[in-house]
Amino acid sequence: MPRVCQITKSKTRSGNRKTTRGKAKYLGGVGTKITGLTKRRFKVNLQKKRIWVPELNRFLKIRLSARALKTVTRKGAYRTLIDAGIIKP
């Protein structure tokens, strides 16, 4: 199962970790230089939740990110799930 939020559709992204060397100019050095780049991954903070939807009168199991959980709290479960396309109105 892929690491994807069912509501926001956010997934793992890639980036770089920088390795630097030197002293900053404002501290009296000649400046910092990047001496290496290492690939890394930014993973989504996924949670498995059972969400009660009063309009459907039942629970739904969803894999959602922590950010999407805040959206569900703010907008309501039913409206958020319709917007995400998980349930039909």
PDB file of N, CA, C and O in Angstrom:
ATOM      1  N   MET A   1       0.846  -1.176   0.000  1.00  0.00           N
ATOM      2  CA  MET A   1       0.000   0.000   0.000  1.00  0.00           C
ATOM      3  C   MET A   1       0.895   1.245   0.000  1.00  0.00           C
ATOM      4  O   MET A   1       1.773   1.380   0.852  1.00  0.00           O
ATOM      5  N   PRO A   2       0.672   2.147  -0.952  1.00  0.00           N
ATOM      6  CA  PRO A   2       1.527   3.327  -1.025  1.00  0.00           C
ATOM      7  C   PRO A   2       1.301   4.278   0.139  1.00  0.00           C
ATOM      8  O   PRO A   2       0.229   4.296   0.744  1.00  0.00           O
ATOM      9  N   ARG A   3       2.310   5.056   0.440  1.00  0.00           N
ATOM     10  CA  ARG A   3       2.230   6.023   1.536  1.00  0.00           C
ATOM     11  C   ARG A   3       1.624   7.318   0.991  1.00  0.00           C
ATOM     12  O   ARG A   3       2.337   8.272   0.679  1.00  0.00           O
ATOM     13  N   VAL A   4       0.280   7.328   0.882  1.00  0.00           N
ATOM     14  CA  VAL A   4      -0.443   8.463   0.322  1.00  0.00           C
ATOM     15  C   VAL A   4      -1.642   8.776   1.211  1.00  0.00           C
ATOM     16  O   VAL A   4      -2.358   7.871   1.639  1.00  0.00           O
ATOM     17  N   CYS A   5      -1.854  10.043   1.482  1.00  0.00           N
ATOM     18  CA  CYS A   5      -3.023  10.480   2.240  1.00  0.00           C
ATOM     19  C   CYS A   5      -4.243  10.412   1.320  1.00  0.00           C
ATOM     20  O   CYS A   5      -4.195  10.884   0.184  1.00  0.00           O
ATOM     21  N   GLN A   6      -5.328   9.827   1.809  1.00  0.00           N
ATOM     22  CA  GLN A   6      -6.514   9.664   0.977  1.00  0.00           C
ATOM     23  C   GLN A   6      -7.273  10.970   0.784  1.00  0.00           C
ATOM     24  O   GLN A   6      -8.052  11.092  -0.161  1.00  0.00           O
ATOM     25  N   ILE A   7      -7.066  11.932   1.646  1.00  0.00           N
ATOM     26  CA  ILE A   7      -7.794  13.200   1.549  1.00  0.00           C
ATOM     27  C   ILE A   7      -6.994  14.250   0.780  1.00  0.00           C
ATOM     28  O   ILE A   7      -7.503  14.827  -0.180  1.00  0.00           O
ATOM     29  N   THR A   8      -5.756  14.504   1.186  1.00  0.00           N
ATOM     30  CA  THR A   8      -4.963  15.557   0.539  1.00  0.00           C
ATOM     31  C   THR A   8      -4.148  15.039  -0.636  1.00  0.00           C
ATOM     32  O   THR A   8      -3.601  15.833  -1.401  1.00  0.00           O
ATOM     33  N   LYS A   9      -4.056  13.723  -0.793  1.00  0.00           N
ATOM     34  CA  LYS A   9      -3.285  13.066  -1.871  1.00  0.00           C
ATOM     35  C   LYS A   9      -1.787  13.374  -1.780  1.00  0.00           C
ATOM     36  O   LYS A   9      -1.062  13.200  -2.760  1.00  0.00           O
ATOM     37  N   SER A  10      -1.317  13.833  -0.608  1.00  0.00           N
ATOM     38  CA  SER A  10       0.108  14.110  -0.459  1.00  0.00           C
ATOM     39  C   SER A  10       0.860  12.804  -0.273  1.00  0.00           C
ATOM     40  O   SER A  10       0.354  11.871   0.350  1.00  0.00           O
ATOM     41  N   LYS A  11       2.071  12.740  -0.814  1.00  0.00           N
ATOM     42  CA  LYS A  11       2.867  11.518  -0.757  1.00  0.00           C
ATOM     43  C   LYS A  11       4.332  11.856  -0.493  1.00  0.00           C
ATOM     44  O   LYS A  11       4.693  13.024  -0.349  1.00  0.00           O
ATOM     45  N   THR A  12       5.168  10.827  -0.431  1.00  0.00           N
ATOM     46  CA  THR A  12       6.579  11.008  -0.135  1.00  0.00           C
ATOM     47  C   THR A  12       7.247  11.868  -1.202  1.00  0.00           C
ATOM     48  O   THR A  12       7.072  11.640  -2.399  1.00  0.00           O
ATOM     49  N   ARG A  13       8.017  12.863  -0.751  1.00  0.00           N
ATOM     50  CA  ARG A  13       8.739  13.731  -1.668  1.00  0.00           C
ATOM     51  C   ARG A  13      10.228  13.538  -1.452  1.00  0.00           C
ATOM     52  O   ARG A  13      10.654  13.072  -0.396  1.00  0.00           O
ATOM     53  N   SER A  14      11.020  13.898  -2.454  1.00  0.00           N
ATOM     54  CA  SER A  14      12.463  13.742  -2.329  1.00  0.00           C
ATOM     55  C   SER A  14      13.126  15.110  -2.252  1.00  0.00           C
ATOM     56  O   SER A  14      12.574  16.121  -2.686  1.00  0.00           O
ATOM     57  N   GLY A  15      14.322  15.107  -1.687  1.00  0.00           N
ATOM     58  CA  GLY A  15      15.076  16.346  -1.550  1.00  0.00           C
ATOM     59  C   GLY A  15      16.536  16.023  -1.303  1.00  0.00           C
ATOM     60  O   GLY A  15      16.991  14.913  -1.583  1.00  0.00           O
ATOM     61  N   ASN A  16      17.262  16.986  -0.783  1.00  0.00           N
ATOM     62  CA  ASN A  16      18.690  16.816  -0.534  1.00  0.00           C
ATOM     63  C   ASN A  16      19.050  17.233   0.880  1.00  0.00           C
ATOM     64  O   ASN A  16      18.454  18.148   1.448  1.00  0.00           O
ATOM     65  N   ARG A  17      20.036  16.544   1.436  1.00  0.00           N
ATOM     66  CA  ARG A  17      20.644  16.952   2.695  1.00  0.00           C
ATOM     67  C   ARG A  17      21.984  17.593   2.319  1.00  0.00           C
ATOM     68  O   ARG A  17      22.788  16.984   1.614  1.00  0.00           O
ATOM     69  N   LYS A  18      22.221  18.818   2.788  1.00  0.00           N
ATOM     70  CA  LYS A  18      23.444  19.541   2.429  1.00  0.00           C
ATOM     71  C   LYS A  18      24.509  19.342   3.498  1.00  0.00           C
ATOM     72  O   LYS A  18      24.212  19.360   4.692  1.00  0.00           O
ATOM     73  N   THR A  19      25.737  19.154   3.068  1.00  0.00           N
ATOM     74  CA  THR A  19      26.877  19.120   3.967  1.00  0.00           C
ATOM     75  C   THR A  19      27.677  20.395   3.711  1.00  0.00           C
ATOM     76  O   THR A  19      28.082  20.659   2.579  1.00  0.00           O
ATOM     77  N   THR A  20      27.903  21.182   4.754  1.00  0.00           N
ATOM     78  CA  THR A  20      28.595  22.461   4.567  1.00  0.00           C
ATOM     79  C   THR A  20      29.927  22.472   5.307  1.00  0.00           C
ATOM     80  O   THR A  20      30.170  21.671   6.209  1.00  0.00           O
ATOM     81  N   ARG A  21      30.775  23.399   4.899  1.00  0.00           N
ATOM     82  CA  ARG A  21      32.081  23.559   5.512  1.00  0.00           C
ATOM     83  C   ARG A  21      32.440  25.035   5.466  1.00  0.00           C
ATOM     84  O   ARG A  21      32.113  25.719   4.496  1.00  0.00           O
ATOM     85  N   GLY A  22      33.093  25.528   6.478  1.00  0.00           N
ATOM     86  CA  GLY A  22      33.535  26.915   6.491  1.00  0.00           C
ATOM     87  C   GLY A  22      32.851  27.720   7.575  1.00  0.00           C
ATOM     88  O   GLY A  22      31.980  27.220   8.286  1.00  0.00           O
ATOM     89  N   LYS A  23      33.253  28.959   7.690  1.00  0.00           N
ATOM     90  CA  LYS A  23      32.734  29.869   8.707  1.00  0.00           C
ATOM     91  C   LYS A  23      31.965  30.995   8.026  1.00  0.00           C
ATOM     92  O   LYS A  23      32.397  31.520   6.999  1.00  0.00           O
ATOM     93  N   ALA A  24      30.827  31.360   8.602  1.00  0.00           N
ATOM     94  CA  ALA A  24      29.975  32.389   8.008  1.00  0.00           C
ATOM     95  C   ALA A  24      30.703  33.723   7.912  1.00  0.00           C
ATOM     96  O   ALA A  24      31.551  34.047   8.744  1.00  0.00           O
ATOM     97  N   LYS A  25      30.361  34.484   6.891  1.00  0.00           N
ATOM     98  CA  LYS A  25      31.017  35.781   6.660  1.00  0.00           C
ATOM     99  C   LYS A  25      30.785  36.735   7.820  1.00  0.00           C
ATOM    100  O   LYS A  25      31.693  37.459   8.228  1.00  0.00           O
ATOM    101  N   TYR A  26      29.547  36.735   8.358  1.00  0.00           N
ATOM    102  CA  TYR A  26      29.260  37.673   9.443  1.00  0.00           C
ATOM    103  C   TYR A  26      30.006  37.314  10.722  1.00  0.00           C
ATOM    104  O   TYR A  26      30.041  38.110  11.660  1.00  0.00           O
ATOM    105  N   LEU A  27      30.599  36.129  10.770  1.00  0.00           N
ATOM    106  CA  LEU A  27      31.422  35.737  11.922  1.00  0.00           C
ATOM    107  C   LEU A  27      32.912  35.921  11.640  1.00  0.00           C
ATOM    108  O   LEU A  27      33.756  35.560  12.459  1.00  0.00           O
ATOM    109  N   GLY A  28      33.225  36.484  10.477  1.00  0.00           N
ATOM    110  CA  GLY A  28      34.619  36.767  10.155  1.00  0.00           C
ATOM    111  C   GLY A  28      35.263  35.739   9.249  1.00  0.00           C
ATOM    112  O   GLY A  28      36.470  35.798   9.014  1.00  0.00           O
ATOM    113  N   GLY A  29      34.488  34.798   8.733  1.00  0.00           N
ATOM    114  CA  GLY A  29      35.047  33.788   7.837  1.00  0.00           C
ATOM    115  C   GLY A  29      34.939  34.209   6.383  1.00  0.00           C
ATOM    116  O   GLY A  29      34.574  35.343   6.073  1.00  0.00           O
ATOM    117  N   VAL A  30      35.263  33.273   5.492  1.00  0.00           N
ATOM    118  CA  VAL A  30      35.191  33.556   4.058  1.00  0.00           C
ATOM    119  C   VAL A  30      33.886  33.041   3.459  1.00  0.00           C
ATOM    120  O   VAL A  30      33.681  33.141   2.250  1.00  0.00           O
ATOM    121  N   GLY A  31      33.004  32.493   4.291  1.00  0.00           N
ATOM    122  CA  GLY A  31      31.706  32.012   3.812  1.00  0.00           C
ATOM    123  C   GLY A  31      31.623  30.505   3.855  1.00  0.00           C
ATOM    124  O   GLY A  31      32.640  29.815   3.785  1.00  0.00           O
ATOM    125  N   THR A  32      30.403  29.990   3.971  1.00  0.00           N
ATOM    126  CA  THR A  32      30.226  28.536   3.995  1.00  0.00           C
ATOM    127  C   THR A  32      30.085  28.018   2.575  1.00  0.00           C
ATOM    128  O   THR A  32      29.512  28.684   1.713  1.00  0.00           O
ATOM    129  N   LYS A  33      30.605  26.845   2.344  1.00  0.00           N
ATOM    130  CA  LYS A  33      30.546  26.196   1.035  1.00  0.00           C
ATOM    131  C   LYS A  33      29.826  24.854   1.194  1.00  0.00           C
ATOM    132  O   LYS A  33      29.974  24.182   2.215  1.00  0.00           O
ATOM    133  N   ILE A  34      29.051  24.471   0.184  1.00  0.00           N
ATOM    134  CA  ILE A  34      28.410  23.154   0.181  1.00  0.00           C
ATOM    135  C   ILE A  34      29.404  22.158  -0.378  1.00  0.00           C
ATOM    136  O   ILE A  34      29.891  22.308  -1.499  1.00  0.00           O
ATOM    137  N   THR A  35      29.704  21.132   0.419  1.00  0.00           N
ATOM    138  CA  THR A  35      30.709  20.156  -0.001  1.00  0.00           C
ATOM    139  C   THR A  35      30.084  18.835  -0.430  1.00  0.00           C
ATOM    140  O   THR A  35      30.780  17.981  -0.979  1.00  0.00           O
ATOM    141  N   GLY A  36      28.795  18.651  -0.194  1.00  0.00           N
ATOM    142  CA  GLY A  36      28.176  17.400  -0.615  1.00  0.00           C
ATOM    143  C   GLY A  36      26.668  17.461  -0.523  1.00  0.00           C
ATOM    144  O   GLY A  36      26.116  18.164   0.323  1.00  0.00           O
ATOM    145  N   LEU A  37      26.002  16.723  -1.395  1.00  0.00           N
ATOM    146  CA  LEU A  37      24.560  16.591  -1.375  1.00  0.00           C
ATOM    147  C   LEU A  37      24.210  15.110  -1.292  1.00  0.00           C
ATOM    148  O   LEU A  37      24.731  14.298  -2.057  1.00  0.00           O
ATOM    149  N   THR A  38      23.327  14.766  -0.361  1.00  0.00           N
ATOM    150  CA  THR A  38      22.880  13.387  -0.203  1.00  0.00           C
ATOM    151  C   THR A  38      21.373  13.369  -0.398  1.00  0.00           C
ATOM    152  O   THR A  38      20.654  14.187   0.175  1.00  0.00           O
ATOM    153  N   LYS A  39      20.902  12.437  -1.205  1.00  0.00           N
ATOM    154  CA  LYS A  39      19.458  12.337  -1.428  1.00  0.00           C
ATOM    155  C   LYS A  39      18.777  11.898  -0.140  1.00  0.00           C
ATOM    156  O   LYS A  39      19.323  11.093   0.615  1.00  0.00           O
ATOM    157  N   ARG A  40      17.574  12.433   0.113  1.00  0.00           N
ATOM    158  CA  ARG A  40      16.781  12.031   1.271  1.00  0.00           C
ATOM    159  C   ARG A  40      15.311  12.092   0.899  1.00  0.00           C
ATOM    160  O   ARG A  40      14.948  12.594  -0.166  1.00  0.00           O
ATOM    161  N   ARG A  41      14.450  11.568   1.801  1.00  0.00           N
ATOM    162  CA  ARG A  41      13.020  11.562   1.530  1.00  0.00           C
ATOM    163  C   ARG A  41      12.264  12.236   2.663  1.00  0.00           C
ATOM    164  O   ARG A  41      12.597  12.071   3.836  1.00  0.00           O
ATOM    165  N   PHE A  42      11.237  13.000   2.293  1.00  0.00           N
ATOM    166  CA  PHE A  42      10.338  13.615   3.249  1.00  0.00           C
ATOM    167  C   PHE A  42       9.059  12.799   3.238  1.00  0.00           C
ATOM    168  O   PHE A  42       8.311  12.831   2.262  1.00  0.00           O
ATOM    169  N   LYS A  43       8.799  12.063   4.321  1.00  0.00           N
ATOM    170  CA  LYS A  43       7.640  11.183   4.355  1.00  0.00           C
ATOM    171  C   LYS A  43       6.440  11.881   4.986  1.00  0.00           C
ATOM    172  O   LYS A  43       6.587  12.760   5.835  1.00  0.00           O
ATOM    173  N   VAL A  44       5.252  11.471   4.555  1.00  0.00           N
ATOM    174  CA  VAL A  44       4.000  12.036   5.058  1.00  0.00           C
ATOM    175  C   VAL A  44       3.707  11.440   6.431  1.00  0.00           C
ATOM    176  O   VAL A  44       3.948  10.256   6.668  1.00  0.00           O
ATOM    177  N   ASN A  45       3.187  12.267   7.328  1.00  0.00           N
ATOM    178  CA  ASN A  45       2.819  11.818   8.678  1.00  0.00           C
ATOM    179  C   ASN A  45       1.441  11.163   8.612  1.00  0.00           C
ATOM    180  O   ASN A  45       0.430  11.800   8.910  1.00  0.00           O
ATOM    181  N   LEU A  46       1.403   9.870   8.214  1.00  0.00           N
ATOM    182  CA  LEU A  46       0.136   9.173   8.005  1.00  0.00           C
ATOM    183  C   LEU A  46      -0.378   8.526   9.281  1.00  0.00           C
ATOM    184  O   LEU A  46       0.389   7.993  10.082  1.00  0.00           O
ATOM    185  N   GLN A  47      -1.693   8.584   9.450  1.00  0.00           N
ATOM    186  CA  GLN A  47      -2.368   7.961  10.582  1.00  0.00           C
ATOM    187  C   GLN A  47      -3.515   7.112  10.037  1.00  0.00           C
ATOM    188  O   GLN A  47      -4.129   7.463   9.029  1.00  0.00           O
ATOM    189  N   LYS A  48      -3.797   6.003  10.700  1.00  0.00           N
ATOM    190  CA  LYS A  48      -4.983   5.219  10.369  1.00  0.00           C
ATOM    191  C   LYS A  48      -6.067   5.592  11.376  1.00  0.00           C
ATOM    192  O   LYS A  48      -5.864   5.468  12.583  1.00  0.00           O
ATOM    193  N   LYS A  49      -7.219   6.050  10.882  1.00  0.00           N
ATOM    194  CA  LYS A  49      -8.273   6.537  11.764  1.00  0.00           C
ATOM    195  C   LYS A  49      -9.621   5.953  11.385  1.00  0.00           C
ATOM    196  O   LYS A  49      -9.909   5.715  10.212  1.00  0.00           O
ATOM    197  N   ARG A  50     -10.444   5.727  12.407  1.00  0.00           N
ATOM    198  CA  ARG A  50     -11.852   5.407  12.210  1.00  0.00           C
ATOM    199  C   ARG A  50     -12.613   6.700  12.471  1.00  0.00           C
ATOM    200  O   ARG A  50     -12.612   7.215  13.589  1.00  0.00           O
ATOM    201  N   ILE A  51     -13.254   7.212  11.447  1.00  0.00           N
ATOM    202  CA  ILE A  51     -13.954   8.492  11.574  1.00  0.00           C
ATOM    203  C   ILE A  51     -15.455   8.239  11.524  1.00  0.00           C
ATOM    204  O   ILE A  51     -15.950   7.574  10.614  1.00  0.00           O
ATOM    205  N   TRP A  52     -16.171   8.771  12.504  1.00  0.00           N
ATOM    206  CA  TRP A  52     -17.618   8.661  12.545  1.00  0.00           C
ATOM    207  C   TRP A  52     -18.220   9.717  11.627  1.00  0.00           C
ATOM    208  O   TRP A  52     -17.924  10.905  11.753  1.00  0.00           O
ATOM    209  N   VAL A  53     -19.072   9.270  10.697  1.00  0.00           N
ATOM    210  CA  VAL A  53     -19.763  10.176   9.791  1.00  0.00           C
ATOM    211  C   VAL A  53     -21.248  10.134  10.145  1.00  0.00           C
ATOM    212  O   VAL A  53     -21.934   9.176   9.788  1.00  0.00           O
ATOM    213  N   PRO A  54     -21.761  11.159  10.845  1.00  0.00           N
ATOM    214  CA  PRO A  54     -23.156  11.131  11.298  1.00  0.00           C
ATOM    215  C   PRO A  54     -24.169  11.070  10.160  1.00  0.00           C
ATOM    216  O   PRO A  54     -25.226  10.456  10.306  1.00  0.00           O
ATOM    217  N   GLU A  55     -23.855  11.705   9.017  1.00  0.00           N
ATOM    218  CA  GLU A  55     -24.785  11.716   7.885  1.00  0.00           C
ATOM    219  C   GLU A  55     -24.993  10.314   7.306  1.00  0.00           C
ATOM    220  O   GLU A  55     -26.077   9.991   6.820  1.00  0.00           O
ATOM    221  N   LEU A  56     -23.940   9.484   7.362  1.00  0.00           N
ATOM    222  CA  LEU A  56     -24.043   8.105   6.870  1.00  0.00           C
ATOM    223  C   LEU A  56     -24.385   7.132   7.989  1.00  0.00           C
ATOM    224  O   LEU A  56     -24.728   5.977   7.736  1.00  0.00           O
ATOM    225  N   ASN A  57     -24.291   7.602   9.217  1.00  0.00           N
ATOM    226  CA  ASN A  57     -24.570   6.806  10.421  1.00  0.00           C
ATOM    227  C   ASN A  57     -23.647   5.582  10.518  1.00  0.00           C
ATOM    228  O   ASN A  57     -24.091   4.487  10.865  1.00  0.00           O
ATOM    229  N   ARG A  58     -22.370   5.780  10.211  1.00  0.00           N
ATOM    230  CA  ARG A  58     -21.393   4.691  10.306  1.00  0.00           C
ATOM    231  C   ARG A  58     -19.970   5.242  10.392  1.00  0.00           C
ATOM    232  O   ARG A  58     -19.724   6.426  10.164  1.00  0.00           O
ATOM    233  N   PHE A  59     -19.033   4.332  10.733  1.00  0.00           N
ATOM    234  CA  PHE A  59     -17.613   4.666  10.784  1.00  0.00           C
ATOM    235  C   PHE A  59     -16.980   4.389   9.429  1.00  0.00           C
ATOM    236  O   PHE A  59     -17.433   3.510   8.696  1.00  0.00           O
ATOM    237  N   LEU A  60     -15.925   5.141   9.093  1.00  0.00           N
ATOM    238  CA  LEU A  60     -15.109   4.873   7.915  1.00  0.00           C
ATOM    239  C   LEU A  60     -13.653   4.786   8.344  1.00  0.00           C
ATOM    240  O   LEU A  60     -13.184   5.616   9.123  1.00  0.00           O
ATOM    241  N   LYS A  61     -12.929   3.782   7.838  1.00  0.00           N
ATOM    242  CA  LYS A  61     -11.495   3.662   8.116  1.00  0.00           C
ATOM    243  C   LYS A  61     -10.735   4.367   7.003  1.00  0.00           C
ATOM    244  O   LYS A  61     -10.929   4.071   5.824  1.00  0.00           O
ATOM    245  N   ILE A  62      -9.868   5.303   7.385  1.00  0.00           N
ATOM    246  CA  ILE A  62      -9.128   6.092   6.395  1.00  0.00           C
ATOM    247  C   ILE A  62      -7.668   6.208   6.809  1.00  0.00           C
ATOM    248  O   ILE A  62      -7.350   6.259   7.997  1.00  0.00           O
ATOM    249  N   ARG A  63      -6.780   6.248   5.809  1.00  0.00           N
ATOM    250  CA  ARG A  63      -5.377   6.598   6.050  1.00  0.00           C
ATOM    251  C   ARG A  63      -5.224   8.060   5.672  1.00  0.00           C
ATOM    252  O   ARG A  63      -5.329   8.422   4.500  1.00  0.00           O
ATOM    253  N   LEU A  64      -4.975   8.898   6.670  1.00  0.00           N
ATOM    254  CA  LEU A  64      -4.875  10.317   6.392  1.00  0.00           C
ATOM    255  C   LEU A  64      -3.697  10.927   7.134  1.00  0.00           C
ATOM    256  O   LEU A  64      -3.230  10.393   8.141  1.00  0.00           O
ATOM    257  N   SER A  65      -3.227  12.053   6.618  1.00  0.00           N
ATOM    258  CA  SER A  65      -2.107  12.754   7.240  1.00  0.00           C
ATOM    259  C   SER A  65      -2.610  13.560   8.422  1.00  0.00           C
ATOM    260  O   SER A  65      -3.812  13.775   8.571  1.00  0.00           O
ATOM    261  N   ALA A  66      -1.693  14.002   9.255  1.00  0.00           N
ATOM    262  CA  ALA A  66      -2.051  14.815  10.415  1.00  0.00           C
ATOM    263  C   ALA A  66      -2.683  16.121   9.965  1.00  0.00           C
ATOM    264  O   ALA A  66      -3.587  16.628  10.630  1.00  0.00           O
ATOM    265  N   ARG A  67      -2.236  16.665   8.869  1.00  0.00           N
ATOM    266  CA  ARG A  67      -2.816  17.896   8.334  1.00  0.00           C
ATOM    267  C   ARG A  67      -4.254  17.665   7.886  1.00  0.00           C
ATOM    268  O   ARG A  67      -5.117  18.513   8.115  1.00  0.00           O
ATOM    269  N   ALA A  68      -4.521  16.525   7.251  1.00  0.00           N
ATOM    270  CA  ALA A  68      -5.877  16.200   6.803  1.00  0.00           C
ATOM    271  C   ALA A  68      -6.801  15.974   7.994  1.00  0.00           C
ATOM    272  O   ALA A  68      -7.996  16.261   7.919  1.00  0.00           O
ATOM    273  N   LEU A  69      -6.257  15.465   9.083  1.00  0.00           N
ATOM    274  CA  LEU A  69      -7.057  15.259  10.286  1.00  0.00           C
ATOM    275  C   LEU A  69      -7.539  16.597  10.841  1.00  0.00           C
ATOM    276  O   LEU A  69      -8.660  16.699  11.339  1.00  0.00           O
ATOM    277  N   LYS A  70      -6.689  17.625  10.756  1.00  0.00           N
ATOM    278  CA  LYS A  70      -7.100  18.964  11.171  1.00  0.00           C
ATOM    279  C   LYS A  70      -8.191  19.506  10.247  1.00  0.00           C
ATOM    280  O   LYS A  70      -9.099  20.206  10.697  1.00  0.00           O
ATOM    281  N   THR A  71      -8.100  19.183   8.962  1.00  0.00           N
ATOM    282  CA  THR A  71      -9.110  19.612   8.003  1.00  0.00           C
ATOM    283  C   THR A  71     -10.451  18.965   8.318  1.00  0.00           C
ATOM    284  O   THR A  71     -11.490  19.621   8.254  1.00  0.00           O
ATOM    285  N   VAL A  72     -10.431  17.673   8.661  1.00  0.00           N
ATOM    286  CA  VAL A  72     -11.661  16.958   9.016  1.00  0.00           C
ATOM    287  C   VAL A  72     -12.285  17.593  10.252  1.00  0.00           C
ATOM    288  O   VAL A  72     -13.504  17.748  10.321  1.00  0.00           O
ATOM    289  N   THR A  73     -11.464  17.960  11.220  1.00  0.00           N
ATOM    290  CA  THR A  73     -11.962  18.591  12.439  1.00  0.00           C
ATOM    291  C   THR A  73     -12.593  19.947  12.139  1.00  0.00           C
ATOM    292  O   THR A  73     -13.618  20.305  12.720  1.00  0.00           O
ATOM    293  N   ARG A  74     -11.979  20.695  11.232  1.00  0.00           N
ATOM    294  CA  ARG A  74     -12.443  22.048  10.934  1.00  0.00           C
ATOM    295  C   ARG A  74     -13.688  22.044  10.037  1.00  0.00           C
ATOM    296  O   ARG A  74     -14.671  22.718  10.346  1.00  0.00           O
ATOM    297  N   LYS A  75     -13.654  21.286   8.925  1.00  0.00           N
ATOM    298  CA  LYS A  75     -14.739  21.315   7.951  1.00  0.00           C
ATOM    299  C   LYS A  75     -15.827  20.288   8.212  1.00  0.00           C
ATOM    300  O   LYS A  75     -16.944  20.429   7.715  1.00  0.00           O
ATOM    301  N   GLY A  76     -15.513  19.257   8.988  1.00  0.00           N
ATOM    302  CA  GLY A  76     -16.470  18.180   9.207  1.00  0.00           C
ATOM    303  C   GLY A  76     -16.126  16.988   8.329  1.00  0.00           C
ATOM    304  O   GLY A  76     -15.589  17.147   7.233  1.00  0.00           O
ATOM    305  N   ALA A  77     -16.438  15.789   8.818  1.00  0.00           N
ATOM    306  CA  ALA A  77     -16.061  14.565   8.124  1.00  0.00           C
ATOM    307  C   ALA A  77     -16.781  14.430   6.783  1.00  0.00           C
ATOM    308  O   ALA A  77     -16.145  14.141   5.770  1.00  0.00           O
ATOM    309  N   TYR A  78     -18.077  14.632   6.765  1.00  0.00           N
ATOM    310  CA  TYR A  78     -18.872  14.402   5.562  1.00  0.00           C
ATOM    311  C   TYR A  78     -18.426  15.310   4.418  1.00  0.00           C
ATOM    312  O   TYR A  78     -18.193  14.838   3.305  1.00  0.00           O
ATOM    313  N   ARG A  79     -18.306  16.609   4.689  1.00  0.00           N
ATOM    314  CA  ARG A  79     -17.913  17.576   3.657  1.00  0.00           C
ATOM    315  C   ARG A  79     -16.503  17.269   3.122  1.00  0.00           C
ATOM    316  O   ARG A  79     -16.276  17.337   1.914  1.00  0.00           O
ATOM    317  N   THR A  80     -15.563  16.934   4.009  1.00  0.00           N
ATOM    318  CA  THR A  80     -14.185  16.660   3.606  1.00  0.00           C
ATOM    319  C   THR A  80     -14.107  15.404   2.744  1.00  0.00           C
ATOM    320  O   THR A  80     -13.398  15.387   1.738  1.00  0.00           O
ATOM    321  N   LEU A  81     -14.831  14.353   3.130  1.00  0.00           N
ATOM    322  CA  LEU A  81     -14.808  13.095   2.379  1.00  0.00           C
ATOM    323  C   LEU A  81     -15.450  13.252   1.006  1.00  0.00           C
ATOM    324  O   LEU A  81     -15.012  12.611   0.051  1.00  0.00           O
ATOM    325  N   ILE A  82     -16.468  14.081   0.888  1.00  0.00           N
ATOM    326  CA  ILE A  82     -17.068  14.351  -0.426  1.00  0.00           C
ATOM    327  C   ILE A  82     -16.086  15.106  -1.309  1.00  0.00           C
ATOM    328  O   ILE A  82     -15.913  14.766  -2.480  1.00  0.00           O
ATOM    329  N   ASP A  83     -15.434  16.141  -0.749  1.00  0.00           N
ATOM    330  CA  ASP A  83     -14.467  16.922  -1.506  1.00  0.00           C
ATOM    331  C   ASP A  83     -13.295  16.068  -1.991  1.00  0.00           C
ATOM    332  O   ASP A  83     -12.759  16.303  -3.074  1.00  0.00           O
ATOM    333  N   ALA A  84     -12.897  15.076  -1.187  1.00  0.00           N
ATOM    334  CA  ALA A  84     -11.777  14.202  -1.545  1.00  0.00           C
ATOM    335  C   ALA A  84     -12.197  13.112  -2.532  1.00  0.00           C
ATOM    336  O   ALA A  84     -11.346  12.457  -3.132  1.00  0.00           O
ATOM    337  N   GLY A  85     -13.512  12.917  -2.701  1.00  0.00           N
ATOM    338  CA  GLY A  85     -13.989  11.902  -3.632  1.00  0.00           C
ATOM    339  C   GLY A  85     -14.040  10.512  -3.042  1.00  0.00           C
ATOM    340  O   GLY A  85     -14.139   9.534  -3.783  1.00  0.00           O
ATOM    341  N   ILE A  86     -13.976  10.397  -1.710  1.00  0.00           N
ATOM    342  CA  ILE A  86     -14.006   9.095  -1.070  1.00  0.00           C
ATOM    343  C   ILE A  86     -15.435   8.552  -1.008  1.00  0.00           C
ATOM    344  O   ILE A  86     -15.656   7.352  -1.168  1.00  0.00           O
ATOM    345  N   ILE A  87     -16.403   9.442  -0.776  1.00  0.00           N
ATOM    346  CA  ILE A  87     -17.804   9.034  -0.780  1.00  0.00           C
ATOM    347  C   ILE A  87     -18.574   9.890  -1.779  1.00  0.00           C
ATOM    348  O   ILE A  87     -18.164  11.005  -2.100  1.00  0.00           O
ATOM    349  N   LYS A  88     -19.673   9.369  -2.257  1.00  0.00           N
ATOM    350  CA  LYS A  88     -20.531  10.108  -3.187  1.00  0.00           C
ATOM    351  C   LYS A  88     -21.626  10.823  -2.403  1.00  0.00           C
ATOM    352  O   LYS A  88     -22.136  10.277  -1.424  1.00  0.00           O
ATOM    353  N   PRO A  89     -22.000  12.046  -2.820  1.00  0.00           N
ATOM    354  CA  PRO A  89     -23.047  12.776  -2.087  1.00  0.00           C
ATOM    355  C   PRO A  89     -24.431  12.161  -2.253  1.00  0.00           C
ATOM    356  O   PRO A  89     -25.403  12.669  -1.695  1.00  0.00           O
TER     357      PRO A  89
END
